[in-house]
Amino acid sequence: MVALAVTAGLWVFPAVVFPEPGANDAIELANLSLPVVGATLLAAIVALIVGYRRRWSSTAPVALGTFLIG
């Protein structure tokens, strides 16, 4: 259920943030790259920790972390 909500959010996010994209929107998005990378790395680490605490096999948390980083 969470994965479905995240997927739906990622699908809608660009249209909400950039309803009428222009040339300067790419510059604004590029300025957000470091916080986005940091948040993604943090989410991947949390996914690994939660996965190991729930006794998942190592495949699921590593795949989820790789997906988030990608």
The first five atom37 places (N, CA, C, CB, O) and aatype in JSON, in Angstrom:
{
  "aatype": [12, 19, 0, 10, 0, 19, 16, 0, 7, 10, 17, 19, 13, 14, 0, 19, 19, 13, 14, 6, 14, 7, 0, 2, 3, 0, 9, 6, 10, 0, 2, 10, 15, 10, 14, 19, 19, 7, 0, 16, 10, 10, 0, 0, 9, 19, 0, 10, 9, 19, 7, 18, 1, 1, 1, 17, 15, 15, 16, 0, 14, 19, 0, 10, 7, 16, 13, 10, 9, 7],
  "atom_mask": [
    [1, 1, 1, 1, 1],
    [1, 1, 1, 1, 1],
    [1, 1, 1, 1, 1],
    [1, 1, 1, 1, 1],
    [1, 1, 1, 1, 1],
    [1, 1, 1, 1, 1],
    [1, 1, 1, 1, 1],
    [1, 1, 1, 1, 1],
    [1, 1, 1, 0, 1],
    [1, 1, 1, 1, 1],
    [1, 1, 1, 1, 1],
    [1, 1, 1, 1, 1],
    [1, 1, 1, 1, 1],
    [1, 1, 1, 1, 1],
    [1, 1, 1, 1, 1],
    [1, 1, 1, 1, 1],
    [1, 1, 1, 1, 1],
    [1, 1, 1, 1, 1],
    [1, 1, 1, 1, 1],
    [1, 1, 1, 1, 1],
    [1, 1, 1, 1, 1],
    [1, 1, 1, 0, 1],
    [1, 1, 1, 1, 1],
    [1, 1, 1, 1, 1],
    [1, 1, 1, 1, 1],
    [1, 1, 1, 1, 1],
    [1, 1, 1, 1, 1],
    [1, 1, 1, 1, 1],
    [1, 1, 1, 1, 1],
    [1, 1, 1, 1, 1],
    [1, 1, 1, 1, 1],
    [1, 1, 1, 1, 1],
    [1, 1, 1, 1, 1],
    [1, 1, 1, 1, 1],
    [1, 1, 1, 1, 1],
    [1, 1, 1, 1, 1],
    [1, 1, 1, 1, 1],
    [1, 1, 1, 0, 1],
    [1, 1, 1, 1, 1],
    [1, 1, 1, 1, 1],
    [1, 1, 1, 1, 1],
    [1, 1, 1, 1, 1],
    [1, 1, 1, 1, 1],
    [1, 1, 1, 1, 1],
    [1, 1, 1, 1, 1],
    [1, 1, 1, 1, 1],
    [1, 1, 1, 1, 1],
    [1, 1, 1, 1, 1],
    [1, 1, 1, 1, 1],
    [1, 1, 1, 1, 1],
    [1, 1, 1, 0, 1],
    [1, 1, 1, 1, 1],
    [1, 1, 1, 1, 1],
    [1, 1, 1, 1, 1],
    [1, 1, 1, 1, 1],
    [1, 1, 1, 1, 1],
    [1, 1, 1, 1, 1],
    [1, 1, 1, 1, 1],
    [1, 1, 1, 1, 1],
    [1, 1, 1, 1, 1],
    [1, 1, 1, 1, 1],
    [1, 1, 1, 1, 1],
    [1, 1, 1, 1, 1],
    [1, 1, 1, 1, 1],
    [1, 1, 1, 0, 1],
    [1, 1, 1, 1, 1],
    [1, 1, 1, 1, 1],
    [1, 1, 1, 1, 1],
    [1, 1, 1, 1, 1],
    [1, 1, 1, 0, 1]
  ],
  "atom_positions": [
    [[0.82, -1.19, 0.0], [0.0, 0.0, 0.0], [0.87, 1.27, 0.0], [-0.94, -0.01, 1.21], [0.57, 2.24, -0.68]],
    [[1.96, 1.23, 0.78], [2.86, 2.38, 0.83], [3.53, 2.58, -0.52], [3.92, 2.19, 1.94], [3.68, 3.71, -0.98]],
    [[3.93, 1.48, -1.15], [4.59, 1.58, -2.45], [3.65, 2.2, -3.48], [5.07, 0.2, -2.92], [4.08, 2.97, -4.34]],
    [[2.38, 1.86, -3.4], [1.39, 2.43, -4.33], [1.24, 3.93, -4.1], [0.03, 1.73, -4.16], [1.14, 4.7, -5.05]],
    [[1.22, 4.36, -2.83], [1.12, 5.79, -2.51], [2.35, 6.54, -2.98], [0.92, 5.99, -1.0], [2.24, 7.64, -3.52]],
    [[3.53, 5.96, -2.79], [4.77, 6.61, -3.23], [4.79, 6.72, -4.75], [6.01, 5.84, -2.74], [5.17, 7.76, -5.3]],
    [[4.39, 5.67, -5.43], [4.35, 5.68, -6.89], [3.38, 6.74, -7.4], [3.95, 4.31, -7.43], [3.69, 7.47, -8.35]],
    [[2.21, 6.82, -6.79], [1.23, 7.84, -7.19], [1.77, 9.24, -6.94], [-0.1, 7.64, -6.44], [1.56, 10.15, -7.75]],
    [[2.45, 9.42, -5.8], [3.03, 10.73, -5.51], [4.1, 11.13, -6.51], [0.0, 0.0, 0.0], [4.15, 12.29, -6.93]],
    [[4.95, 10.18, -6.88], [5.99, 10.47, -7.87], [5.4, 10.75, -9.25], [6.98, 9.32, -7.94], [5.98, 11.49, -10.04]],
    [[4.27, 10.15, -9.53], [3.61, 10.34, -10.83], [3.03, 11.75, -10.92], [2.5, 9.28, -11.04], [3.08, 12.38, -11.98]],
    [[2.49, 12.26, -9.81], [1.8, 13.55, -9.79], [2.76, 14.7, -9.5], [0.69, 13.53, -8.75], [2.49, 15.83, -9.91]],
    [[3.87, 14.44, -8.83], [4.79, 15.48, -8.36], [5.22, 16.47, -9.43], [6.0, 14.84, -7.77], [5.12, 17.68, -9.2]],
    [[5.71, 16.04, -10.6], [6.18, 17.03, -11.59], [5.06, 17.95, -12.09], [6.8, 16.31, -12.78], [5.29, 19.14, -12.31]],
    [[3.87, 17.42, -12.27], [2.77, 18.26, -12.76], [2.34, 19.29, -11.72], [1.58, 17.39, -13.15], [1.91, 20.38, -12.08]],
    [[2.46, 18.95, -10.44], [2.09, 19.88, -9.38], [3.16, 20.96, -9.22], [1.87, 19.13, -8.04], [2.84, 22.14, -9.09]],
    [[4.41, 20.57, -9.23], [5.5, 21.52, -9.01], [5.72, 22.41, -10.23], [6.79, 20.76, -8.68], [5.99, 23.61, -10.08]],
    [[5.6, 21.85, -11.41], [5.81, 22.61, -12.64], [4.58, 22.51, -13.53], [7.06, 22.11, -13.39], [4.59, 21.76, -14.51]],
    [[3.5, 23.26, -13.22], [2.29, 23.14, -14.04], [2.5, 23.64, -15.47], [1.16, 23.92, -13.39], [1.93, 23.07, -16.4]],
    [[3.31, 24.69, -15.64], [3.63, 25.19, -16.97], [5.15, 25.32, -17.05], [2.92, 26.57, -17.25], [5.7, 26.39, -16.76]],
    [[5.84, 24.25, -17.44], [7.3, 24.27, -17.4], [7.9, 25.32, -18.32], [7.85, 22.91, -17.76], [7.44, 25.54, -19.44]],
    [[8.94, 25.96, -17.82], [9.66, 26.95, -18.6], [11.15, 26.67, -18.56], [0.0, 0.0, 0.0], [11.58, 25.67, -17.98]],
    [[11.92, 27.55, -19.16], [13.36, 27.34, -19.25], [14.03, 27.43, -17.88], [13.98, 28.36, -20.19], [15.01, 26.72, -17.64]],
    [[13.54, 28.27, -16.99], [14.17, 28.45, -15.69], [13.82, 27.36, -14.68], [13.79, 29.78, -15.12], [14.46, 27.27, -13.64]],
    [[12.84, 26.53, -14.97], [12.46, 25.46, -14.04], [13.58, 24.44, -13.89], [11.19, 24.77, -14.52], [13.75, 23.87, -12.81]],
    [[14.33, 24.21, -14.95], [15.45, 23.25, -14.85], [16.51, 23.77, -13.9], [16.06, 22.99, -16.24], [17.14, 22.99, -13.18]],
    [[16.73, 25.08, -13.87], [17.71, 25.66, -12.96], [17.24, 25.5, -11.52], [17.95, 27.15, -13.3], [18.04, 25.16, -10.65]],
    [[15.95, 25.75, -11.27], [15.41, 25.59, -9.92], [15.52, 24.14, -9.46], [13.95, 26.05, -9.87], [15.88, 23.86, -8.31]],
    [[15.22, 23.22, -10.36], [15.31, 21.81, -10.02], [16.76, 21.38, -9.77], [14.7, 20.96, -11.13], [17.02, 20.55, -8.9]],
    [[17.69, 21.94, -10.51], [19.1, 21.62, -10.32], [19.59, 22.11, -8.96], [19.95, 22.23, -11.44], [20.47, 21.49, -8.36]],
    [[19.05, 23.2, -8.47], [19.44, 23.71, -7.16], [18.98, 22.78, -6.04], [18.85, 25.1, -6.94], [19.54, 22.83, -4.94]],
    [[18.0, 21.95, -6.29], [17.48, 21.03, -5.28], [18.18, 19.68, -5.3], [16.01, 20.83, -5.46], [17.79, 18.77, -4.56]],
    [[19.19, 19.51, -6.14], [19.78, 18.19, -6.31], [20.44, 17.66, -5.04], [20.79, 18.22, -7.42], [20.28, 16.48, -4.72]],
    [[21.16, 18.49, -4.31], [21.83, 18.01, -3.1], [20.84, 17.58, -2.01], [22.75, 19.1, -2.56], [21.02, 16.51, -1.43]],
    [[19.8, 18.36, -1.71], [18.82, 17.88, -0.73], [18.09, 16.61, -1.17], [17.8, 18.96, -0.45], [17.79, 15.75, -0.34]],
    [[17.82, 16.48, -2.47], [17.14, 15.28, -2.96], [18.05, 14.06, -2.82], [16.71, 15.47, -4.43], [17.6, 12.99, -2.41]],
    [[19.32, 14.22, -3.16], [20.26, 13.11, -3.02], [20.41, 12.72, -1.56], [21.63, 13.48, -3.61], [20.45, 11.53, -1.23]],
    [[20.49, 13.71, -0.67], [20.6, 13.43, 0.76], [19.38, 12.71, 1.3], [0.0, 0.0, 0.0], [19.5, 11.75, 2.06]],
    [[18.19, 13.16, 0.9], [16.96, 12.51, 1.35], [16.86, 11.09, 0.8], [15.72, 13.32, 0.92], [16.4, 10.19, 1.49]],
    [[17.29, 10.89, -0.44], [17.25, 9.56, -1.03], [18.22, 8.63, -0.34], [17.57, 9.64, -2.52], [17.89, 7.47, -0.07]],
    [[19.4, 9.11, -0.04], [20.38, 8.3, 0.66], [19.89, 7.94, 2.06], [21.73, 9.03, 0.74], [20.06, 6.8, 2.51]],
    [[19.28, 8.89, 2.75], [18.71, 8.63, 4.07], [17.59, 7.6, 3.98], [18.2, 9.93, 4.69], [17.5, 6.71, 4.83]],
    [[16.73, 7.71, 2.97], [15.65, 6.74, 2.79], [16.19, 5.35, 2.5], [14.72, 7.19, 1.67], [15.63, 4.36, 2.97]],
    [[17.27, 5.26, 1.73], [17.86, 3.96, 1.45], [18.45, 3.34, 2.71], [18.95, 4.08, 0.37], [18.32, 2.13, 2.93]],
    [[19.09, 4.14, 3.54], [19.64, 3.63, 4.79], [18.53, 3.17, 5.72], [20.5, 4.7, 5.47], [18.64, 2.12, 6.34]],
    [[17.47, 3.96, 5.82], [16.33, 3.57, 6.66], [15.71, 2.28, 6.15], [15.27, 4.7, 6.71], [15.34, 1.41, 6.95]],
    [[15.59, 2.13, 4.83], [15.02, 0.91, 4.26], [15.87, -0.31, 4.63], [14.9, 1.03, 2.73], [15.34, -1.37, 4.94]],
    [[17.18, -0.14, 4.59], [18.06, -1.26, 4.96], [17.91, -1.61, 6.44], [19.52, -0.91, 4.65], [17.82, -2.79, 6.79]],
    [[17.89, -0.6, 7.3], [17.77, -0.86, 8.75], [16.44, -1.5, 9.08], [17.95, 0.45, 9.54], [16.38, -2.48, 9.83]],
    [[15.35, -0.95, 8.53], [14.02, -1.51, 8.8], [13.93, -2.93, 8.27], [12.93, -0.64, 8.16], [13.34, -3.8, 8.91]],
    [[14.5, -3.17, 7.1], [14.46, -4.51, 6.51], [15.18, -5.54, 7.36], [0.0, 0.0, 0.0], [14.7, -6.65, 7.54]],
    [[16.33, -5.17, 7.87], [17.08, -6.12, 8.7], [16.42, -6.34, 10.05], [18.5, -5.64, 8.91], [16.47, -7.45, 10.58]],
    [[15.8, -5.32, 10.6], [15.1, -5.49, 11.88], [13.86, -6.35, 11.74], [14.71, -4.14, 12.46], [13.46, -7.03, 12.68]],
    [[13.25, -6.33, 10.55], [12.06, -7.16, 10.33], [12.42, -8.55, 9.83], [11.13, -6.49, 9.33], [11.54, -9.34, 9.47]],
    [[13.69, -8.85, 9.82], [14.2, -10.17, 9.41], [13.88, -10.52, 7.96], [13.63, -11.25, 10.32], [13.64, -11.68, 7.62]],
    [[13.87, -9.5, 7.11], [13.74, -9.76, 5.69], [15.03, -10.41, 5.21], [13.43, -8.46, 4.9], [16.08, -10.28, 5.85]],
    [[14.96, -11.1, 4.1], [16.21, -11.55, 3.5], [16.95, -10.3, 3.02], [15.95, -12.58, 2.31], [16.33, -9.25, 2.84]],
    [[18.22, -10.4, 2.83], [18.99, -9.2, 2.46], [18.64, -8.69, 1.07], [20.47, -9.5, 2.54], [18.98, -7.55, 0.74]],
    [[17.97, -9.47, 0.27], [17.65, -9.06, -1.09], [16.66, -7.91, -1.11], [17.09, -10.22, -1.87], [16.85, -6.95, -1.87]],
    [[15.61, -7.98, -0.3], [14.57, -6.94, -0.33], [15.09, -5.58, 0.09], [13.42, -7.34, 0.57], [14.86, -4.61, -0.64]],
    [[15.78, -5.43, 1.22], [16.26, -4.09, 1.58], [17.31, -3.54, 0.62], [16.83, -4.12, 2.95], [17.32, -2.34, 0.34]],
    [[18.17, -4.39, 0.11], [19.19, -3.92, -0.83], [18.52, -3.49, -2.13], [20.24, -5.03, -1.11], [18.89, -2.46, -2.71]],
    [[17.54, -4.23, -2.6], [16.83, -3.85, -3.83], [16.06, -2.55, -3.62], [15.85, -4.98, -4.27], [16.05, -1.69, -4.5]],
    [[15.42, -2.38, -2.47], [14.69, -1.16, -2.19], [15.65, 0.03, -2.08], [13.86, -1.31, -0.91], [15.37, 1.1, -2.6]],
    [[16.76, -0.17, -1.4], [17.75, 0.92, -1.31], [18.32, 1.28, -2.66], [0.0, 0.0, 0.0], [18.52, 2.46, -2.94]],
    [[18.59, 0.3, -3.49], [19.1, 0.57, -4.84], [18.07, 1.3, -5.68], [19.51, -0.74, -5.53], [18.41, 2.2, -6.44]],
    [[16.81, 0.91, -5.53], [15.72, 1.59, -6.25], [15.65, 3.05, -5.84], [14.37, 0.9, -5.99], [15.52, 3.94, -6.68]],
    [[15.74, 3.31, -4.53], [15.65, 4.69, -4.06], [16.82, 5.52, -4.51], [15.56, 4.71, -2.55], [16.65, 6.69, -4.87]],
    [[18.02, 4.94, -4.52], [19.18, 5.69, -4.98], [19.1, 5.94, -6.49], [20.48, 4.94, -4.63], [19.49, 7.0, -6.97]],
    [[18.6, 4.96, -7.23], [18.47, 5.09, -8.69], [17.46, 6.1, -9.08], [0.0, 0.0, 0.0], [17.25, 6.33, -10.27]]
  ]
}
